[in-house]
Amino acid sequence: MGAHANFVIVADNHDRLIIKDIGPWNKHFTITNDAEWVVKQLAPQLNGRRLFYIDSENECDEIVVENGIFNGFAPGPREPKNATHHN
């Protein structure tokens, strides 16, 4: 293991960006364990929007980003399927 997190964008709208961790986790870090790198990759696309992620256990949480920098995690909606269908 050691490659950066492997993810896809599952929703991209006016107030949030939602990504999904797709692994494989025997080769890639999870989004949770590579959050600083993930934020560096996505910060230019956020433009003040919130960043949510669906993790390897299919739970949806928020990656808190302040001034383009990773600043921790916050609980997200508990129904990722609904979270990905916001427009």
PyMOL commands that set and color helices and strands:
alter all, ss='L'
color gray80, all
select helices_A, chain A and resi 32-46+80-83
alter helices_A, ss='H'
color red, helices_A
select strands_A, chain A and resi 7-12+16-21+50-54+60-66+69-75
alter strands_A, ss='S'
color yellow, strands_A
deselect
rebuild
show_as cartoon
